[in-house]
Amino acid sequence: MKPIETIAVVGAGNMGSGIAQKYAMEGFPVFLLDVDQAAIDRGAATIERMLGEAVDRKILPAEQALQVFNRITTTLDWARLSEADLVIEAVFEDLEVKRKVFAKLAEHTRPECILATNTSSFYVRQVAEVTPHPERVLGLHYFFHPAKNRLVEVIAGPQTPDEQLQRAWTLQEQIGKTPIASADAPGFIVNRFFVPFINEAARLLEQGVADAATIEQAAIEGFRIGLGPFQLMNVTGIAIGYHAAATLERELGAFYAPSGLIHEYMKSGRTFNRDELAATPDRSKFQEIQERLLGVTFHVACELVSEGVGSIEDVDIGARVGLRWARGPFELMNKVGIAEAARISGAVEARYGLETPQLLLEQKAEGTAFPIRLVKMRVDDGIATITFNRPDALNALNPQVADQLEARLDAAAGDPAVHGIVITGTGKAFVAGADIRFFLENMKSGQHARIAEFAVRGHALLKKIEQ
């Protein structure tokens, strides 16, 4: 099958221009199409400004930035899409507009061209059904800013063949993205739990539980994030949060409904006041706020995994890579303990009349931590492929990774159907070596014996691989 060599992006707004910039930075020729010359000009200016900032910060040499910019061809001509191997639709979140785009894509692209939607609000199948060949359609949901944020959700349409999906997945890895696999479901993986997180913060403010500064700082410290929910809404746009919540409400029920405060701010065009967010927080309210935010996150994360929308690992990778959380929802639940996580989630479930997700019920009954696969294995035609799955940590080795690697090696070696083993890694690196954080944490706590034990164990594990 022909490799993916030429990219086209339809929609020259912030997302479309950012997607075009990313592919151009990775060496691909890109067509950036819009229906309006003014939109094209704004998109090109945005890319030029972003590249200029990269030059100023010495991320790119000026000559390289110019080469990137010159790889992008702006156009109003749909016929140019016939040259593309992959077309990514990135117009604004209006289903009818997207469906019209896909109807036109069917007319102007080659039969082997992959058609992708960047939608965050609609089902992939809703845009695929207007094309005569829905098997060509899949979802590639990038996160803002797509030239910087490494996360992408890859979503199969109802008729997307595995080979087509794998081509798109491999391309994302090729351009340095961290792909996660989502079912074609409302909010996919990340927005499914992130939108309720910011919505609950707005409810806390609306209900007078605490002021904005207190909620903001409690969230920052509780989730170990750089920006709290209100600053994030100011940056990404309150209207985006409102429409995402409204979509989830329509598909999943009243719990997901946008708070009255977000609705009010969206209608008035207001943002959260910076001076109010910078006020001194009331730390006596932190526990209540954090438990509400954690409870919503725990409930929704368990719910979406129970429904088969995504895996435990991809939920956590989505949080760490896409949202820059220090820990994903399942890592957070393991950190506080399953019984405590169930209590925190249960309080939210009682407040909103929700059923406890099956996954959480089962884990609570077992009384053990959620199993998080840092090393995965699959067997195809007698070949066991063992994959390191810590892309945001460059697959660095720590005791947990070593434990799982050894278990996978033993399982493969003990399987009579396996006659070969391949070891690989997700993300940009195969394995970046030992996890420096493990050494620093144990040096700080004076547990030097743990470091020595890990070094000896690692040496033995490498010998096992050689044998």
N, C-alpha and C positions, 0 to 999 in steps of 0.2 A: 504493500500500500504506500502511496506517495507520502513522504514526510510532510509535516506541517512547516511551511517555510514563510508564508505571507499571511499577515493578520489584517483584518479589517474591524474597526470599531464603529458602531452606529450610535451617534449621540456624543456631542462634543462638550458636555457639561463637566462638572468637577470629576465625576467618576469616569466618564468616557475618556476625557483627556488624560487622566491619571493612568488608566489602563493602557492607552496608546503609548504614553511615555515609558511605562515599565517594559513593554515589549520592545520598544525601540532601544532602550538602554541595554537590553539583552541581545541586540544585534539583528532583530527582525525588521524587515520593511513593513510599514503599517500604513493603511489607509484610514483616515479619520473622516467620517461622513456625517453631515447633518443636513437638514432641509433648509437652513437659513444661513446666509453668508455671515451675518453678524454673530451667530452662535459659533460658527467655524472660527471666526477671527478671535472671539473671546477664548475659545479652547486653545488655539495656537498661542495666544498671549499668556495663558496660564502655564502652558508647558514651558514656554521660553522663560517665564519668571522663575518657575521651579528649578529649571536647569541653571539659571543664573545664580540662584541661592546656593545650589550645589557647588558651583565654581567658587563663590565667595567663601564658602566654608571648607574649601579645598578637598571636597569629596570627589569632584571631577575636574580634570584639566579643561581649560577653555576649549581646546581643540576637540577633545572628546565630546564635550557638551554640544558643540556645533554638529558633529557627526550624528549624534543622537537625534537632534532636531531635524536634520536633513533626511533622516530615514522615514519621517512622517510626511505623508502626502495628504493634504486636506482636500476634500472634494465635496461637491454637491451632486455628483453623477453616480447614480446607483449602478450603472453598468460597470464601474471600476471594481465592484465587488466580485465580478467573475474571475478576478485574478487571485482571490483569497482562498486559503485552505481552511481558515477558521474565521468566522464572523461572530463578534460579540456584541449583542444589543445592550446598550447602556443608556437608554432614554429614561425620562422621569417615570415615577411609579404610577402609571395610569394604564390599566389593563387593556383598554381598547386601543390606546396608542401603541402599546407593545404588540398587540395582535395584528394591527395594520402593518407594523414593521416586518413581522415574520411572514405575513402574506406576500410582501414585496420581496423579501429575501428569497423566497421560493422561486421567484421569477428571474432573479439576477445572479444567482450563484450556481456553481457547478454541482452536479449530483453528489460528488464525494466530499463536498465542503461541509464541515461541522458547523452547526448553528447553535450558538450558546446565548442564554439570557443571563443578565446580571441581576435579575429581580431579587428583591429581599422580601417582597410582600405577597407574591402570587405563586400559585403552583406552576411548575414547569409545564405540566400537561395542559394548562390553560392557554399557554402561548403556542405549544406544539400542535394543538388540534386544528389550527387554521392552515397548517402547511400540508401539502399533498404527501409529504414524506416525514411524518413525525418522528421516525426513527433517527433522523439526523439531528434532533434537538436534545440538548441537555442544559443543565444549569452550571454556571461558573459564577458564584457569588463572591466578589472581591470586597475587601473592607477598606474604609477610608484611612489614610490616603493610599490608593493601590500601588503607587510607585514605592511606598515605604513599608506598608503593613504586609507581612509575609503570608497571612492566612488567606485561604480560599476554600470555600465549600463547594464540593463537586457533587452535583445532583443528577441522577439518571432520570430521564423521562420514562413514561410507561413502556416505550418501545425501543429505548436506546440499547443497542447491542453492546455486549461486554467489550468487544474490540474497540468500538468507538469511544467508550468511556475510558478505557485504558490509554488510548492515544491522548485524550485530553488530560488525564491524570499525569502521564509521563511528561507532557509539555509543561505542566505547572511546576513539577520538580525541576525541569530543565531551566526554567527562568528564576529559580530560587524561591519559589513559593512553598508553603507548607500546606498541602491539601488534606482536607478531612472529608469523609464520605457521609452525606446526609440523604435520608429518604426524602421524597417529594412531599413535604409536610409543612404546615403553617410555621413560619419563622425559621424553618430548617433547624439547625442546632443552636447557634450562638444567640440569635435574636429571641429564640424561644425562652431562654432563661435571662438574658440581659435586659430585655424590654420590661419584664415584670420587676426586675431589680430597680431600675430607675423609676418605674411607676410607683413602687412601694415607697421609695424615698419621697416622692411628691405627695403621696397619701399621708405620710408621717407629718409633713409640713402642713398640709391641708387640715389635718386633725388636731394641730396644735401640740403634738407630742414634744416638739423641740423647734428651735429656730433653724434657719437654713445653715448657718455656720456649724452648728452642733451636729446636724445630720450629715453634712458634708465631711467633717473631720472624723466622725465616727465611722463612716463608710471607708474613708481613706485608710484609717488604722486597722479596721476590722478585716478588710480585704487586701491590705497592703498594695494599694494602687496609687498612681500618681495624681489622677484627677478624680474628684468625687462625682456623684451623679448629676449635680446641678451644673458644675463646670462642663461636664461632658455634654449635657444638653445644650448649653450655650455654644459650644464649639461645633457640634454636629447639626444643630438646628432642632428647636423644640417641635416644629411641625413634623419632622421625620419621626420623632419618638411618638407623637400623637397618632400618626397614621399607622405606624407599626403596631401600636397597642390596639387600635380600632380593628385592624385586620385580624389580630389574634382573638379579639373578643368575638368577631363575627364567626370565626371558624371553631373556637374552642370554648366560648362561654364567658359569663359575666366577670369572673375573677380577673380576666385579662383586660377588662375595659379601661380606657385611659382615665386617669384621675380627673376630677373636675378642675383642679388647679392647672394641669397640663393643657386641658381644653381651653381654659380661660386665657392662658398665656399664648397659646397658639392663635386664638382669634384676635387678640389684641396686638400681637407682634412683640410682646414683652420678652425680656430675658431675665435671668436671675441676677440680682444686683451684686456687683463685685464687692462693694464695700460691706454689704451684709454678709457675704460669704467669708470675708476676711475678719469678721468679729471674733471675739474670744468665745470658744465653745464651752458649753456646760457639760463637763465630763461625767456628772452624775447621771446623765441620760444615755450615756454611750451603750451600756449593756442592753437596754430595752431596744434601742435603735438597731444595734448590730444583730440582735436576735430576730427582729422582724425581717431585716434584709437577708440574713443567712437563711431563715426559715423559708422565705419565698424561693430563694435560689436552690436550696436543697430539694424542696418539693418539686419544682419544675424540672430540675436536672434528672431526678429519679423518674419522673413521669415520662419524659421524652425517651429515656433509655428503655423503660418498660414497654413503651409503644413501638420500639424498634426504629425510632427516628435516627439515632446515632449510638455509638458505643461509649462506654465509660471513658475510654482513653481519648476519643475524639472530642468529647465534651470538655475534658480538662485541657487538651491541647488548644482547643478553640478559645478557652478563657485566657490561657497563658500567652498564646501567640497573638490572637486577634484583639484581646482586650487589655493585655499587659498585666493581668492579675498575677500575683506571686504564686498562688496555688489555684488549681481548678476546683470546682464544686466538690468532686469526690475526694480529692486530696484534703480539702477543708473538713469534710465529714469524717474522714479517717483521723484527722488531727484532733478533733474534739471528741472522738469516740462515737461509735454507732448508736449507743443508747442515748447519748446527749443530742446527737444529730436528729434522731427520731423525735425526741422531746421538743426540740426547737422547731422542726418541721410540723409536728403535731399541733403546736400552738397556732401556727398560721392556718393549718387545715381547719381547726376548730373555729377560728375567726371568720373564715370565708366559706365554711360549709363544704370543704373539699374532702375527697377520699384519699387515704394514704396510698401512694403508688405501690404496686405489687413488689417492685424491686426493693424498696425500703422495708416493707413488711418482712420479706424473706431474709434480708441482711440482719435486721434486728433480731429475728428468731434465731439465726445462727450465732449472733453475738460476736461476729468477727468483722474485721475491716473489709472494705470493698477491694476485691482483687483488681489491681491496676497493672495491665500488661506493658511493662517497659521493654520487654523482648517478646516478639510474636513469632509464631511458626506456622507454616502451612506446607502440606506435602502435595506435590503435583507430579504424576508420572514417575514416581520413585525418587524425586528430588525434594529434600526438605530445605525450604528457604527460611532461614532464621533472620529476623529483622529487628535491629535496635530501633526503639520507638520513643526517643526523647529528642525530637528535632530541635526544640527551642534551647536545649542544653548541649547541642552538637553531639548528642548520644554519648556524653561523657560517662565513664564507668564509676559506679559507686557500689556499695555492698548489695543493694537491692537488684541492680542490674546484673551484677555477677551471679547472684542466686538464680535469677531467672534464666540467664544465659546457660548456666550449668544444667539446669533442669531441662531446657530445650535440647541441649546437646545430648543429654542422657536419653531423652525420649526418642530422638532421632536415631541414636546409636542402637537402641533397643528395639527398633521397629524393623522387622525383617523385610518389609516392603521398601524401605529406604536404602538406596545404594549410592547416594551422593548428598552432600550438604553444601549449601551456599549461605554465606553470612553476609548480610548487607545492612544498610541503615537508611532511615528516612531523613529527609531534609538535606542541608548543604554538605554535611560531613558524614563520613562513614563512622568513625569514632574519634573524638578529639583527645583521647587519652583519659587519664583519671580525672574525676570531678574535683576540682580545686576546692569547692565549697566544703566537701567532706573533710579534707585535710584541715582547712582553716577552722571549721567548727570544732573539730576534735583537738586541735592545738590550743584553741582558746579555752576549752574546758579541761585541758590537761590529760586527755585520754589518749596518750601517745601509743598505748598498747593496741588500741583499735586500728591505728594507722599501720602499725607493723603487721598485725594479723591480716589486714586487707592486702598489703603488699605481698605477703607470702601466699595468700589465697589466689591473688591475681596471677602470680607466677605459675602456680600449679594448674590454673585454668588454661593458661596459654599452652602449657605442655600438653594438656589433654587435647586441645585443638590440633596441635602438631601431630599427635599420635593418631 
